[in-house]
């Protein structure tokens, strides 16, 4: 079993090509990982990795060890799936990626509820400001907004979610409501700078008609919570997701604008790499997320 432990460590380091990144995922120090790799190479009698100050690369022997070893690890994982599936109780570690705002507000509470219900589970929740590659970064599950970018990716709809143009009643009282998308060019807009999308460009559709508007204003941020805060303070018009603002609509703190126009789809999906039959732990977690997110906020 030490051989399997060494193989899992080597596969992790090979995926990151960086000792520090692998050490962070394992919760140990980089010297500890380096020592384990050196012990593995001494045991096998070959060099598996070439080390430089910035990056690691695999030797031919390392490539062979990784390719054959990955197959063995996959077979072992499948065996574990078969065993745990038979008892129906999820166990093990899941690595989950989500965005900062939605991750903090909705996914973190759902994860807490999940591990309370299934104490044999461990969840590593990693929040980022933009989507990352599940395969390259070693994650089991990602939470994504909008259309699924690749039809080959497994995805499950977790939450229907619209985007709205909105502003505070105070802003509307002082500046009036835009009647058409192009009217936004005469308003102060609070703009979110995120991902690689064109900064300050809002896309609208109504039936077959589409309009693209370049908006501007004194305030912009890469954090959606800040954009929402400024909109609530009457600093301008913003675009926010339904999950974040529906309670502010209910309390009259924000009003929807241009409601006969639609913005791009912002539905929330869980995406994952596993094919065919999902492992018990992943299937149970995705089911839990779908149920948790569908409940009204006050009932969670």
N, C-alpha and C positions, 0 to 999 in steps of 0.2 A: 504493500500500500504506500510505502514511502516513494516508490517509483511513480505512482499516480499523482502523489502530492507534488513531486518535483516537476512532472509533466504539466500539471495545471499551472504551476508557477511560471514555467518556461513559456507556455502558451500566452499567459497574461503579459509577460514582459515583451514577447514577440509582437503582440498586438499593439502595445503602446510604443514600442521601440524607444522606451525612455524609463530608466529605473525609478525616477522620482514619481512619475505618474502611476506606475505599477505599485509602488510602495504606498501611495495615497489610497489607492483602491483597497489594498490589503490591510491598511491601518498599521503599518510598520515603518521603519526607517529605511532609506535607500541603502545604507551600508548592510543592513540585514538581508535585503534582497540580493545585493551583490555577493555576499558571503554564500548564500544558498546556491546561486548560480555557479560560483567557483567550485563548491563541493560537488555539484552535479557534473561539471565538466571533469573533475578529477575522478569521479566514480566511473564515468564513461570512457575516460582516457582520450577525449577529443575536445577541440575547441568548438563551441556551438555559436558563439557570438563574437564579432569584432567590436571592440569598445572604443569610442572616441569621446572627446569632452562634451559633444553636443548630442550624439545619437548612436544608437546601436544598429548593427546590421548582422544578418545571419550568414554564417559560413555554409558551404554546401552540406556539411554534416548537420548543421542546425536546420537547414531547409528540410532535409530528410526526416529529422527527428520531429519537426513540427507537423509536416504533412501526414506522416503515419500516426503520430501521437494524437493529432486532432481527430482522426477517425476513431481511434480507441476511446478517446474522451467522449466522443459523440455516442458510441455504443454504450458506454457506461451510463451516460445521462439518460439514454433511452430506456435502459434497464431500470434506472431509478424511477423514471416516469411510469413504467408499467407497474412497479411495485406500489408506488404511492397512489396510483389511480385505483388500484384494487381496494384500498382502504378509504379512499375518498377524502382524506384529510390533507390539506395543503401543508407543505413543509419546505424549508430551504430559503434561499436568498433570491430576491428579484431586484434588478437594477432598473429604476424608472427615471425618465427624463421629462421635464415639463418646463414651461416658461415661468419667469419670476412671479408675475402678478397672479395668474391663474393657479400656479403651483402653490403659492403661499395661501391664497384665499380658499381654494376648493380641494386641491389634491392632497395637501398636507393633512387637513382634518379627516379626509377619507382614508388616508394611510393609517392614521392613528386609530381610527375606528376598526380598520381591518386587522391590525396586529393585536388589538384587544380581543377580537373575536377568534383569531387564529394565532395563539401564542407560539406555535412552532415556526411561524414565518418571520423572516427578516426582510426589511425593505430599505434599500438605499435610494433616497430621493435626491436627484441632482438637478438643480434649477439653472437654466442658462437664458441668456437674452436672445438667443436665436436657435432654431432647430439644429440638431447635430445628427450625424450618421450613427444609427444604432449599431450597425455591424462594426464600423471602424472604432467606435468608442466603447464597445462591449456592453451595450444596454439591452435589456429584454423587452422594454416597452417604452413608447414615446407618446406624449399627449400633444396633438397637433390641431391647429385651427384651420378652417377652410377646406378646400378640395384636397383630397389625397393626391399627392404629386405624381405617384407612379402606380399604375394599375397592378403591378406585380407585388406591391406591398400589401400585406394583410392588414385590414382595418375594420374597426367596429365603431359605429356611431354611438357616442356616449350622451351627447346633449345637443338638441337643436338650439341654435344661437344666431340671432340677427345682430347686425351692426346698425346703430342709429346715429343720425346727426342730432345733437342736442345742445341746449344752453340753459342757463338759469333763468327763472322768471324775471329777475332784476335786469339781466342783459337784454332780454326781449323787450321789456318795458322801455329801456333807454334807446335801443337801436332798431327795434322792429324785427319781424320775422322775414327770412328769405322766402320768396315765392317759387323760385326756380334755382337749380344748382348754380347757374352763372351768377346769381345774386351774391353768392358767398365771396366773390372777389371784392365786394364792397364792405365786407364784415371782418372783424378781428377773429381769426381762427387760431385755436390752440392745436399745434401740430405734434404728432408723435413721430419721432425719428426711430425706426426700427428695421431690422433685417436689411435686405438690399433693395427694398421698394423705393420708388421715386419719392423723394422728400416733398411733402406738401401737395401731392397729387391725389385727389379723391375721385373715384370712379362711380358713376351712377347709371342705373338702368330703369326703364319703365316700358314694359312690353318689349318691343324690338328696338326701341330707341335707347341709345347710350350717350352719355356725356362725360367728359373728363374735365375736371376743374383744377386749376392751380391755385391753391389758397395760400394765405400768408397771415402773419400776425406777429406781435411782439414776443410771444412766448412759445417755446417748443421744448420738448424733452424726449429722452429715450425711455422714460418710465411712465407706463400707463396710469399708475396711481396718482402721479403728480399732475398729469394732464386732466384727470378727473377732478382733482382738488381745485385746480385753477378754473375749470368750467363751473364747479359749484360756487366758487367765489365771484362769478360773474365776469371773468376776465376775457371770455370769448366763446366761440362755438367750437365744439369738439365732436369727434367720432369715437364712440365707445361701444363695447359689446353689451348685449342684453343681460348676460349673467352679472355684469358689474353695476348696471344702472337701473334695473327694473325696480329696486326698492326706492331709489331716488325719484323715479317717476311716480310711484305710489304715494310718496310723501309730499309730492309737489315741489321738490327741490330742483328738479330738472324738467324741461318740457321737450318732447320730440319735435323735430323740424323736418320739413320736406318728406312727410310720411307717405306720399304717393310715389316716392322714388325708392329704389332699393340699392344697397351697397353690396359689395362682394360677399359671398357665402362665408360665414364664420362658424359653421358647425364644428363641434369638438369631437375628435376621433381618437381612439386608442390604436396605435399602429405597432406591429410586432413582426418578428422575422420567422417565428416557428411556422412550419408548414403542417398541413393535414390536422391530426389530432393534437390539440393543445395539451400541454402538461397541466396537471391538476392545479398547481400553484398559479400559473398564469391565467388559466380559464376562470378560476375562482376569484382572482383579483380583478379581472376585467368585468366579470359579472357584478362584483361588489361596487366598482366604480360607477357602472351604469345605473345601478339602483340608488346609490348614494347621491349622485348628481341630479337625478330626476326628482328628488324630494324637494319640497319648498325649504328655503333656508332656515326657517324657524323650527322645523321638525327634526333637524339633524342633531 
